[in-house]
Structures are given as structure tokens and as C-alpha cells.
């Protein structure tokens, strides 16, 4: 699946990827002291949707660190006997093999993105419900105090 469509279907992850990539950009500029004007321009410009899509499509492995930070661990391994690549992220669900590492990484990342979207959605839902519980506890008094 193309990155643009995948991230449209998983907007929370798209936002996380933007923030993560911007953090990486700013982190890389900490030691960059040669051209302050260029540094300021790049920081003001930020990270575009096209840049995020490009990273997901061209270098999916770069996104594995973001998934790692949410304890979604993807590993890729090579089966030299069959000259194929495999992901062990969900081996029971994904027993597919790939002729190239990049194809395997792309597929594994798409699974990881969906998993992270679900994780972020559940966290948001739990946060919303916790707020409702606090409100209902506060308003569940008779007022006879």
C-alpha cells in the first residue's frame, strides 16, 4: 500500500511520524553551527507530508525506531536456504516471504502502522473515558452536603 493512503487511513500515526521526524530534524541541528540561516529556514519549514510519505515508501526501516518506542518491535530476517526475507512481527498472521528486504520492510511497517494506530486510538479512548468517569463521580453527589 502506498504511504499516502496508509497514513490517511491511520491519521494518529501520521501525526506521530511528523512529530518524530521533526524531532529527528531538530536533534540533527544541535551540532550544526556552520550556517544559522539555513538551520533556521529548515526548522521553520518543518517536515512535509511528501517527506513523510517518501520515508515510509523508500526507507521504511527508518520508521522502526518510532514503532520501537511504542513497544511494537519489528525484526526482519533472511532465509538463505530459500533466498527470501521474512518479518517476525506477526508470524502467525503473516507467513509471507519476500524476494527483497525492502518489500518485507514495507509490509511489516504497514502492519506496525495499523497496530500503532490501534494502540493510540485505545489510549485516547481510555483517556476520554477516564475524564468521563471523573466528571460522573464529581456530579454523582446529591448536593445535600
C-alpha positions in Angstrom: 0.0 0.0 0.0 1.3 3.5 -0.8 2.3 5.6 2.2 -0.1 8.4 1.4 -3.1 6.1 1.6 -1.8 4.2 4.6 -1.2 7.4 6.6 -4.6 8.8 5.5 -6.2 5.7 7.0 -4.1 6.0 10.1 -4.1 9.7 11.0 -2.8 9.4 14.6 0.3 7.6 13.3 0.7 10.2 10.5 0.8 12.9 13.2 3.3 10.8 15.3 5.5 10.3 12.3 5.5 14.1 11.6 6.4 14.9 15.2 9.0 12.1 15.3 10.7 13.2 12.1 10.7 16.9 13.2 12.3 15.9 16.4 15.0 14.0 14.5 15.5 17.1 12.3 15.9 19.4 15.3 18.1 16.9 17.0 20.4 16.8 14.0 20.8 20.6 14.1 22.0 20.7 17.6 25.6 20.4 16.5 25.1 22.2 13.2 26.7 25.6 13.6 28.0 26.4 10.1 25.0 28.2 8.6 22.5 29.6 11.1 20.2 31.0 8.3 19.9 27.6 6.7 19.3 26.0 10.1 16.5 28.5 10.9 15.0 28.0 7.4 14.8 24.2 7.8 13.4 24.4 11.3 10.7 26.9 10.1 9.9 24.8 7.1 9.4 21.7 9.1 8.6 18.3 7.7 6.1 18.0 4.8 3.6 15.2 4.1 5.6 14.4 1.0 8.8 13.9 3.1 7.0 11.6 5.5 5.4 9.6 2.6 8.8 9.4 0.9 10.5 8.0 4.1 7.7 5.4 4.5 7.9 4.3 0.9 11.6 4.5 0.2 13.2 3.7 3.6 10.6 2.0 5.9 13.3 0.8 8.2 13.8 4.4 9.3 10.4 4.3 10.9 11.1 1.2 13.0 12.5 3.3 15.8 9.2 5.1 16.2 7.4 1.8 16.5 10.1 0.5 18.9 9.3 3.5 21.2 5.7 2.2 21.4 7.0 -1.4 22.0 5.9 -2.5 18.5 9.1 -4.4 17.6 9.6 -5.5 14.0 12.5 -7.7 13.0 13.4 -8.8 9.5 15.4 -11.9 8.8 16.8 -13.6 5.7 16.3 -17.2 4.9 19.4 -18.1 2.9 18.2 -21.6 2.1 15.2 -20.2 0.2 16.7 -16.8 -0.7 13.7 -14.9 0.9 13.0 -12.3 3.5 10.6 -12.6 6.4 9.2 -10.4 9.2 8.6 -12.0 12.5 6.3 -9.2 13.7 3.2 -11.4 13.4 4.5 -14.7 12.1 1.1 -16.4 12.8 -0.7 -13.8 10.7 2.0 -13.1 8.2 3.7 -16.2 6.9 4.6 -14.4 3.7 8.0 -14.4 2.2 9.5 -11.6 0.1 12.2 -11.7 -2.6 13.6 -8.4 -1.3 14.3 -6.9 2.0 12.6 -3.6 1.1 9.3 -5.3 0.2 9.4 -7.2 3.5 10.1 -4.0 5.5 7.3 -2.1 3.7 4.8 -4.8 4.5 6.0 -5.1 8.1 5.8 -1.3 8.5 2.3 -1.2 7.2 1.3 -3.8 9.8 3.1 -1.9 12.5 1.4 1.4 11.5 -2.0 -0.2 11.8 -1.1 -1.7 15.2 0.2 1.7 16.4 -3.0 3.4 15.2 -5.0 1.0 17.3 -2.7 1.5 20.3 -3.0 5.3 20.0 -6.8 5.1 19.5 -7.2 2.8 22.5 -5.1 5.2 24.6 -7.2 8.1 23.5 -10.4 6.2 24.2 -9.1 5.3 27.7 -8.1 8.9 28.4 -11.6 10.1 27.3 -13.3 7.5 29.4 -11.2 8.4 32.4 -12.3 12.0 32.1 -15.9 11.0 31.9 -15.6 8.8 35.0 -14.1 11.7 36.9 -16.9 14.0 35.8 -19.6 11.5 36.7 -18.0 10.9 40.1 -18.0 14.6 40.8 -21.6 15.1 39.6 -23.0 12.0 41.3 -23.5 13.8 44.6 -26.9 14.6 45.9 -25.9 18.2 46.9 -27.1 17.7 50.4 -23.6 18.2 51.9 
